[in-house]
Amino acid sequence: MSLELLNESKVIICLGTGGVGKTTTAAALGYMAAKAGRSVCVVTIDPAKRLADAMGVGELENTPKRIETSSNLDLWAVMLDANSTFDELVQRFATSPEQMEKIFHNSIYQNLTENLSGTQEYMAMEKLHELASDQRFDLLVVDTPPARNAIEFLNAPKRLIGFLENRFFRLLISPSQSVFRPVTIATRMLLRTISKVVGSQVVSDAAEFFQAFEGMEAGFKERASEVQDLLAQKSTSFVLVTGTHKDTVDEALYFASRLGEFDLEVELVISNRITPDFGEANDDGNQNLPGEIRENLDYLTKLRSAELGELSRLALIVDSGKHILVPQLSHDIGSLCEIQEIGEVLIDSKSKFVNSVVP
Amino acid sequence: MPGTEPNATKLNKVTAFDLFGQKVLVIVGKGGTGRTTVARILAELGTRSGKKISVIAGTSGTHFSEQGNPLLSFSSLEPGEVLISYLNDHGLGQVGKRLSSTGLASIISTAIPGIADLLVLAKIKQMERSDSADLIIFDAPASGHFLKLIATPKGLSDIAAAGPLQKQSREVLDMLSDPKRLGVALVTTAEETPVKESIETMEQLSAKSGIKPRVLFVNSVLPSLISKSVLKGATNTDTPAYRAAQYSYARAQLQREFEQLAAEQLGLGLVEIPLVPTVELVDSDIIHLADAIEPRIQVGL
């Protein structure tokens, strides 16, 4: 990768399925950008403990903290706390303290972050929106929640707003008074059925929830469209992160095919943890290799070639110059030093591009 | 661990009873550790002893093949879909046409977290009670999600004080808390995060439901081809073969460390699944893996 992406983007969003090294990649990109002189904040979601410690975000705080680096980089990190981000949002849009209290105490609201899929993603975007106007940073690198489908991230605002605008329950409440609007017999029967099947508590909790949110959907909607604009800007770059397994590659291909619907495109694909290239076992000098040494090289060569074969499918979505292979290290990533090591690989354009290794 | 050879981990024993002694076996692990691989291998092993096996995937889109095996059947129970069909079956189908049943379903599942998961378990319980299979292997959703799932029935007995849900949750709770009916196999890879998550999962399982897993599968283990003595004996190590050997040795060492940590902390019988040099396991790979694992499982109780 040339430094262009790191120098010119204002926002970099890392997307991929769980377990492919998204958080490490985001940290490494942030590190290299800071090294190139930018003021960077990395927004992480749920880093492994050692990685979190390395970045100094072991405690959930929701406000950026500066990472201590020997070269005094302008590098910050924040770990997303979806619950308090949602609370802040409610605080912002609530028309009165009473409305706010009502929402905070509603059981549906309390369950929302953990149980409505897409809410975490939406809150990550919200955090992004908030930090985008923070003068301290000129680049934000965002790690996204470990969804099964990366596209969830882009669908999140639509989902949450769809939920808040639920037509059926909106029918039940009157716009201004806290009483049930007279409803049709059919609706009443339906309510009775719901109560019978899942309990009347659900109906009253839901009615209370939608009553409490009354008047706030507009604020949420506007906010969501601002986020959408931010994502569509030229200075926002999408980086897809994959592993070497078929399912992570499938997901990347699927994501790229759907991105068009949002008028967005993939800037870069990073494939992590590829078995390194050890070179050919040439004849000279290797005549008397112990059997297990030879067998091991054969095994790794076979593994690497299977991985490269799989990854070559990604040529469908990016030019080979925009696909970076990151080799599996022989140790785990858990320190700034190792994050830097990955970062160096990412910007070393000489040897690691897929076009130089694919047969 | 200075001086330890990579393959010096002491592995606790695993018996056939640990795996197949209950009618329901739940496969639990962090996303990406290979739960489906373990389900496939166990299904293969189970049918070798003549058992009729039903594999249930807890997420839709799971790749599974019945391998042309008449003893094997596969289906999936995705919680969201199960909830919608439950609502439809209970007279809410009309909502589907008028106002999108998924909208109602998402409100209900947010109002009663875990209701969809409870319904999945209820279906599994139904299968357990019928004679459709000798063994039901449940390829559960990723572990964080599964913990919520098992915490559900208890919570639900409080919430849904009446109606069909209460009966469901009581019956599911009975199944979960009966080690004669349901067993749990944990899956991890020999890496830091998955191992730590397995340890947490084990603690939470016992705290929330009293379930004690019986076995730990460690997936994607590099073959320990390289011993320290072989590396030491080399004169010129800056060759492809020796660089590869050093890499494998270091990776294998690291894997053993985490495997050892898991073995010590969990105190479970441990089964290694070797890493196959491929990006997707086909049926013949599964058969080979089952062959490799079979000798590790002791017959008898």
Chai-1 contact restraints between the chains, C-beta under 6 A:
chainA,res_idxA,chainB,res_idxB,connection_type,confidence,min_distance_angstrom,max_distance_angstrom,comment,restraint_id
A,G18,B,G31,contact,1.0,0.0,6.0,A-B,restraint_1
A,G18,B,G32,contact,1.0,0.0,6.0,A-B,restraint_2
A,G19,B,G31,contact,1.0,0.0,6.0,A-B,restraint_3
A,G19,B,G32,contact,1.0,0.0,6.0,A-B,restraint_4
A,A48,B,T193,contact,1.0,0.0,6.0,A-B,restraint_5
A,I108,B,T110,contact,1.0,0.0,6.0,A-B,restraint_6
A,I108,B,A111,contact,1.0,0.0,6.0,A-B,restraint_7
A,N111,B,T110,contact,1.0,0.0,6.0,A-B,restraint_8
A,N111,B,P113,contact,1.0,0.0,6.0,A-B,restraint_9
A,L112,B,T110,contact,1.0,0.0,6.0,A-B,restraint_10
A,N115,B,T110,contact,1.0,0.0,6.0,A-B,restraint_11
A,N115,B,P113,contact,1.0,0.0,6.0,A-B,restraint_12
A,L116,B,T110,contact,1.0,0.0,6.0,A-B,restraint_13
A,N166,B,G103,contact,1.0,0.0,6.0,A-B,restraint_14
A,R167,B,L99,contact,1.0,0.0,6.0,A-B,restraint_15
A,F168,B,L99,contact,1.0,0.0,6.0,A-B,restraint_16
A,T193,B,G91,contact,1.0,0.0,6.0,A-B,restraint_17
A,T193,B,L92,contact,1.0,0.0,6.0,A-B,restraint_18
A,V197,B,H90,contact,1.0,0.0,6.0,A-B,restraint_19
A,V198,B,I108,contact,1.0,0.0,6.0,A-B,restraint_20
A,G199,B,A160,contact,1.0,0.0,6.0,A-B,restraint_21
A,V202,B,I108,contact,1.0,0.0,6.0,A-B,restraint_22
A,V202,B,A111,contact,1.0,0.0,6.0,A-B,restraint_23
A,D205,B,A111,contact,1.0,0.0,6.0,A-B,restraint_24
A,A206,B,I107,contact,1.0,0.0,6.0,A-B,restraint_25
A,A206,B,A111,contact,1.0,0.0,6.0,A-B,restraint_26
A,H245,B,V279,contact,1.0,0.0,6.0,A-B,restraint_27
A,K246,B,V279,contact,1.0,0.0,6.0,A-B,restraint_28
A,K246,B,E280,contact,1.0,0.0,6.0,A-B,restraint_29
A,F278,B,P240,contact,1.0,0.0,6.0,A-B,restraint_30
A,F278,B,R243,contact,1.0,0.0,6.0,A-B,restraint_31
A,F278,B,A244,contact,1.0,0.0,6.0,A-B,restraint_32
A,G279,B,P240,contact,1.0,0.0,6.0,A-B,restraint_33
A,A281,B,P240,contact,1.0,0.0,6.0,A-B,restraint_34
A,A281,B,A241,contact,1.0,0.0,6.0,A-B,restraint_35
A,N286,B,A241,contact,1.0,0.0,6.0,A-B,restraint_36
A,L289,B,A241,contact,1.0,0.0,6.0,A-B,restraint_37
A,P290,B,V230,contact,1.0,0.0,6.0,A-B,restraint_38
A,E292,B,L225,contact,1.0,0.0,6.0,A-B,restraint_39
A,I293,B,A241,contact,1.0,0.0,6.0,A-B,restraint_40
A,I293,B,A245,contact,1.0,0.0,6.0,A-B,restraint_41
A,E295,B,L225,contact,1.0,0.0,6.0,A-B,restraint_42
A,N296,B,L225,contact,1.0,0.0,6.0,A-B,restraint_43
A,N296,B,I226,contact,1.0,0.0,6.0,A-B,restraint_44
A,N296,B,A244,contact,1.0,0.0,6.0,A-B,restraint_45
A,N296,B,A245,contact,1.0,0.0,6.0,A-B,restraint_46
A,N296,B,S248,contact,1.0,0.0,6.0,A-B,restraint_47
A,L297,B,A241,contact,1.0,0.0,6.0,A-B,restraint_48
A,L297,B,A244,contact,1.0,0.0,6.0,A-B,restraint_49
A,Y299,B,P277,contact,1.0,0.0,6.0,A-B,restraint_50
A,L300,B,A244,contact,1.0,0.0,6.0,A-B,restraint_51
A,K302,B,P277,contact,1.0,0.0,6.0,A-B,restraint_52
A,L303,B,P277,contact,1.0,0.0,6.0,A-B,restraint_53
A,A306,B,P277,contact,1.0,0.0,6.0,A-B,restraint_54
A,A306,B,T278,contact,1.0,0.0,6.0,A-B,restraint_55
A,A306,B,V279,contact,1.0,0.0,6.0,A-B,restraint_56
A,E310,B,V279,contact,1.0,0.0,6.0,A-B,restraint_57
A,S330,B,Y247,contact,1.0,0.0,6.0,A-B,restraint_58
A,S330,B,A250,contact,1.0,0.0,6.0,A-B,restraint_59
A,S330,B,R251,contact,1.0,0.0,6.0,A-B,restraint_60
A,D332,B,E192,contact,1.0,0.0,6.0,A-B,restraint_61
